[in-house]
Amino acid sequence: MQCENLCSENECGWVGPMQKSFADLEYAAKRKTTRRERFLAELERITPWSELLAALTPFYPKGGGRRRSV
């Protein structure tokens, strides 16, 4: 989003997308993984997805059908 008048930040207070500094990029690479990220990675590692999908496929609706017009 940009200011209508193409003002600088000091004139109207609009702050546009800023370029990340090298320090920001370095910090992002070193950040600690969250509990959620660890949990999802572990779930992805231990879940037998092919077996799970094979078990669920017969019960999952096919889709693509059209409703009758009223």
DRENKE-799852 format. One record per residue (C-alpha): residue number from 1; x, y, z. Coordinates in steps of 0.05 Angstrom, whole numbers, plus 32768, in hexadecimal, padded with zeros to 4 digits. Layout:
REM DRENKE-799852
     i     xx     yy     zz
   NUM      X      Y      Z
...
END
This chain:
REM DRENKE-799852
     i     xx     yy     zz
     1   8000   8000   8000
     2   801A   8044   7FEF
     3   8006   808A   8003
     4   7FDA   80AD   7FD0
     5   8006   80EA   7FCE
     6   8047   80C2   7FC9
     7   805D   80E4   8009
     8   809C   80D2   802D
     9   8097   80B0   8071
    10   80A3   80F1   8096
    11   806A   8116   8074
    12   802E   80E9   8080
    13   8047   80AF   80AB
    14   803F   8079   8076
    15   8074   8044   807C
    16   807D   801A   803D
    17   809E   7FD6   8035
    18   80E5   7FDB   804E
    19   8122   7FB6   8034
    20   813E   7F84   8065
    21   8184   7F90   807E
    22   81BA   7F5C   8081
    23   81B2   7F5A   80CC
    24   8167   7F4C   80C5
    25   8175   7F13   8095
    26   81AB   7EF6   80C1
    27   817E   7EF9   80FE
    28   8145   7ED7   80D8
    29   8173   7E9D   80C5
    30   818A   7E94   810E
    31   8147   7E9A   8130
    32   8131   7E63   815F
    33   80FD   7E32   8144
    34   80BA   7E37   8166
    35   8096   7DFE   8189
    36   8063   7DFF   8151
    37   8098   7DF7   811B
    38   80B9   7DBE   8142
    39   8076   7D9C   814C
    40   8063   7DA1   8102
    41   80A7   7D88   80EC
    42   80A1   7D4C   811A
    43   805A   7D3E   8103
    44   8071   7D41   80BB
    45   80AA   7D11   80CA
    46   8082   7CDB   80EF
    47   803F   7CDC   80C9
    48   8038   7CA6   8094
    49   8014   7CD4   8063
    50   800A   7CA1   802C
    51   7FE8   7C70   805B
    52   7FBE   7CA7   807A
    53   7FA6   7CC0   8036
    54   7F96   7C79   8020
    55   7F6C   7C6E   805E
    56   7F46   7CAF   8056
    57   7F3B   7CB0   800A
    58   7EFE   7C82   8008
    59   7ED9   7CAF   8039
    60   7EED   7CF2   801C
    61   7EBB   7D12   7FEC
    62   7ED2   7D12   7FA3
    63   7EB9   7D58   7F94
    64   7EB1   7D75   7F4F
    65   7E66   7D66   7F50
    66   7E37   7D9F   7F40
    67   7DFA   7DB0   7F69
    68   7DB9   7DAE   7F45
    69   7D9F   7DF2   7F32
    70   7D60   7E0A   7F55
END
